[in-house]
Amino acid sequence: MSKYTVFFEQTSSGYSAHVPDLPGCVAAASTLEATRELMREAIEFHVEGMRMHGELVPAPTPHIEEIEVAV
């Protein structure tokens, strides 16, 4: 089992998400929970497709950090 970093963004019609470690792996839905579920499925499908095509599946980024700045 692997854990990939997923970035979620609120949009005018709901939410979108992408995985920096898996370029092109994206999902969007009207709710955050639906986007999470679609993203879970998208990651599995994306990795499966990479393996089927003999591509190297990148390891998940092990660390993410938030940095607070005054703006």
C-alpha positions in Angstrom: 0.0 0.0 0.0 1.3 3.5 -0.9 0.3 7.0 0.1 0.5 9.7 -2.5 0.3 13.4 -1.8 -2.9 14.8 -3.4 -3.5 18.5 -3.8 -7.2 19.6 -3.6 -8.4 22.9 -4.8 -11.9 24.5 -4.5 -13.3 25.5 -7.8 -16.3 27.5 -8.9 -18.2 24.2 -9.5 -16.8 22.0 -6.6 -13.3 20.6 -6.2 -10.4 19.4 -8.3 -7.4 17.4 -7.3 -4.0 16.3 -8.7 -1.1 14.1 -7.7 2.3 15.8 -8.3 4.1 12.4 -8.3 1.8 11.1 -11.1 1.5 13.8 -13.8 -1.8 13.7 -15.5 -3.5 12.0 -12.6 -6.5 14.3 -11.9 -10.1 14.2 -10.6 -12.9 16.7 -10.1 -16.3 16.5 -8.5 -18.9 18.8 -6.9 -18.0 17.8 -3.3 -14.7 17.2 -1.5 -15.7 13.7 -0.5 -16.6 12.7 -4.1 -13.3 14.2 -5.3 -11.4 12.2 -2.7 -13.1 9.0 -3.9 -12.6 9.7 -7.6 -8.9 10.6 -6.8 -8.4 7.2 -5.0 -9.8 5.4 -8.1 -7.8 7.6 -10.5 -4.5 6.9 -8.7 -5.1 3.1 -8.8 -6.1 3.3 -12.5 -3.1 5.6 -13.3 -0.6 3.3 -11.6 -2.1 0.2 -13.2 -1.9 1.8 -16.6 1.8 2.8 -16.1 2.6 -0.8 -15.1 0.8 -2.2 -18.1 2.9 0.0 -20.4 6.1 -1.0 -18.7 6.6 2.5 -17.2 8.4 3.0 -13.9 5.9 4.0 -11.2 7.4 6.8 -9.1 7.6 6.4 -5.3 5.3 8.7 -3.4 6.8 11.9 -2.1 7.4 11.1 1.6 7.1 14.6 3.1 5.0 17.7 2.6 5.2 20.8 4.7 3.3 24.0 5.1 5.3 27.2 5.6 3.5 30.2 7.0 4.4 33.6 5.5 3.2 37.1 6.1 1.5 38.5 3.0 
